[in-house]
Amino acid sequence: MVAASRTLLVLLAAGRSTRFGDADKLAAMLAGKPLARHAVDALAPIAFLGRVAVVSGTAIDFAAWGYRPILNPAPEDGLSASVRLGAAAAREAGAAAALIVLADMPRISAGHVSRLLQAARTADDVVASADGDRTSPPALFAAGRFADLMGVKGDEGGRALIRGGIRVPAPADTLVDIDTPEDLARLSTLPA
């Protein structure tokens, strides 16, 4: 198990959101609050070592929500640019692990994240969420994997590492992410 108090929470909020159109996806309203606020609120009860939000092009003020913003100056380089910045922040903080969460996943829960932390056993573990055959964030990367994360390229992010990692099943609909206005509208009609 990796203690939350030794884990840096890395919230990825710097995607270009091209499939969402011109609107600020993370500021789009869902159930009365901005989309990004759902992930922030879900993880608020967990006492992490620290919280960073890798950002670019959003009006959301993550600092007001207790996150240290890290600007991704090159979101066009894909998800990997944000992952590298998050891994560097975790290394600089002396974290035992980095928990990477996508800001457009409004259904994640503190309970599921706790199960990810509990599944880690070694300094080289990668623990990913699983929904059937698909693995995805939230994902935990132990400190022994920070160098691997700092070397990722393109829009792949840490997917190759996640595919080979420990899988923790997620409850139904937990891993829903919002890519389009239609995704947001569909999620709005589902029970919370």
C-alpha positions in Angstrom: 0.0 0.0 0.0 1.1 3.5 -0.7 -0.1 6.1 1.8 -2.1 9.0 0.4 0.1 11.3 2.5 3.1 10.2 0.4 1.3 10.5 -3.0 1.0 13.6 -5.2 -2.3 14.0 -6.8 -1.8 15.1 -10.5 -5.0 16.4 -12.1 -4.6 16.6 -15.9 -6.6 19.6 -17.1 -4.6 20.8 -20.1 -6.2 18.9 -23.0 -7.2 20.8 -26.1 -10.7 19.4 -26.0 -11.1 19.7 -29.8 -14.0 17.3 -29.8 -15.9 19.5 -27.4 -15.8 22.5 -29.7 -14.9 26.1 -28.8 -16.3 26.0 -25.3 -14.2 25.5 -22.1 -15.1 21.9 -21.5 -13.9 21.9 -17.9 -16.1 24.9 -17.1 -19.2 23.3 -18.7 -21.9 22.8 -16.2 -22.9 19.3 -15.0 -25.4 19.0 -12.1 -25.0 22.6 -11.1 -21.3 22.9 -11.0 -18.3 23.0 -13.5 -17.3 19.6 -14.9 -13.8 19.8 -13.4 -15.3 20.4 -9.9 -16.7 16.9 -9.7 -13.3 15.3 -9.7 -12.0 17.9 -7.3 -14.8 17.4 -4.9 -14.6 13.6 -5.1 -11.0 13.6 -4.0 -11.2 16.4 -1.5 -11.5 14.0 1.5 -8.2 12.3 0.8 -5.1 13.7 2.6 -2.6 13.7 -0.3 1.0 14.9 0.0 0.0 17.7 -2.4 -2.3 18.5 -5.3 -1.2 19.9 -8.7 -3.3 20.6 -11.7 -1.6 20.6 -15.1 -3.5 23.3 -17.0 -3.7 25.1 -20.3 -6.5 27.2 -21.8 -9.2 26.8 -19.1 -10.8 29.6 -17.1 -11.1 27.3 -14.1 -9.1 28.6 -11.1 -7.7 25.4 -9.7 -5.6 27.3 -7.1 -8.9 28.4 -5.5 -9.7 24.7 -5.0 -6.4 23.9 -3.3 -4.3 22.8 -6.3 -0.9 24.2 -7.4 -1.4 25.0 -11.1 1.4 23.9 -13.5 1.1 25.5 -16.9 1.5 23.1 -19.9 2.9 25.4 -22.5 2.5 22.8 -25.3 -0.8 21.0 -25.1 -0.6 20.4 -28.8 2.2 17.9 -27.9 -0.6 15.6 -26.6 -1.3 14.0 -23.2 2.3 13.1 -22.7 3.4 16.7 -22.2 1.0 16.9 -19.2 2.1 13.5 -17.8 5.8 14.6 -18.0 5.0 17.8 -16.0 3.1 15.8 -13.4 5.8 13.2 -13.0 8.4 16.0 -12.6 6.3 17.6 -9.9 6.0 14.3 -8.1 9.7 13.7 -8.3 10.4 17.3 -7.0 8.0 16.8 -4.1 9.8 13.6 -3.1 6.5 11.6 -3.5 6.4 7.9 -3.2 3.8 7.8 -6.0 1.8 10.0 -8.3 -1.9 9.5 -8.8 -2.9 10.7 -12.3 -6.5 11.7 -12.6 -8.3 13.3 -15.6 -10.3 16.4 -14.8 -13.0 15.4 -17.2 -13.9 12.2 -15.3 -16.8 13.4 -13.1 -17.7 10.0 -11.6 -14.5 9.0 -9.9 -14.7 8.4 -6.2 -12.5 8.6 -3.2 -13.4 4.9 -2.5 -12.0 3.8 -5.8 -8.9 5.9 -5.4 -8.3 4.4 -2.0 -8.4 0.9 -3.6 -5.8 2.0 -6.1 -3.5 3.2 -3.2 -4.0 -0.1 -1.4 -3.2 -2.2 -4.4 0.4 -0.8 -4.8 3.0 -3.0 -3.2 6.4 -2.0 -4.6 8.3 1.2 -5.7 7.9 0.1 -9.3 4.1 -0.6 -9.4 1.6 0.9 -11.8 -2.0 0.5 -10.6 -4.7 1.4 -13.1 -8.5 1.5 -13.1 -10.2 -1.2 -15.1 -13.7 -1.4 -16.6 -13.9 -4.8 -18.2 -11.0 -5.1 -20.7 -10.2 -1.4 -20.7 -7.7 0.2 -18.4 -7.5 3.9 -17.8 -6.9 6.6 -15.2 -7.2 7.2 -12.4 -3.8 5.4 -12.3 -1.1 5.3 -9.6 2.6 5.3 -10.6 5.1 4.5 -7.9 8.3 6.5 -7.7 10.3 3.9 -9.6 8.2 4.7 -12.7 8.7 8.5 -12.7 11.6 8.3 -15.1 9.4 6.2 -17.5 6.6 8.8 -17.3 9.1 11.6 -17.9 10.0 9.9 -21.2 6.5 9.4 -22.7 5.8 11.0 -26.0 2.7 12.0 -28.1 -0.9 11.5 -27.1 -0.2 8.1 -25.6 0.6 9.4 -22.1 1.2 6.6 -19.6 -1.1 4.1 -21.5 1.6 1.6 -22.3 2.6 1.5 -18.6 -1.0 1.2 -17.5 -1.7 -1.7 -19.8 1.0 -3.8 -18.1 0.0 -2.7 -14.6 -2.1 -4.0 -11.8 -5.8 -3.6 -12.5 -8.3 -2.5 -10.0 -12.0 -2.9 -11.1 -14.0 0.2 -11.0 -17.7 0.3 -10.3 -20.0 0.8 -13.3 -19.8 4.2 -14.9 -16.9 5.4 -12.7 -14.5 5.7 -15.6 -16.8 7.8 -17.8 -14.9 10.7 -19.3 -16.4 13.6 -21.2 -15.1 14.3 -24.7 -18.0 15.9 -26.5 -21.1 18.0 -25.7 -23.1 14.8 -26.4 -21.2 12.9 -23.7 -22.0 15.7 -21.2 -25.7 15.7 -22.2 -25.9 11.9 -22.0 -24.3 11.9 -18.5 -26.7 14.6 -17.4 -29.6 12.2 -17.9 -28.1 9.3 -15.9 -28.7 8.9 -12.1 -25.8 10.2 -10.0 
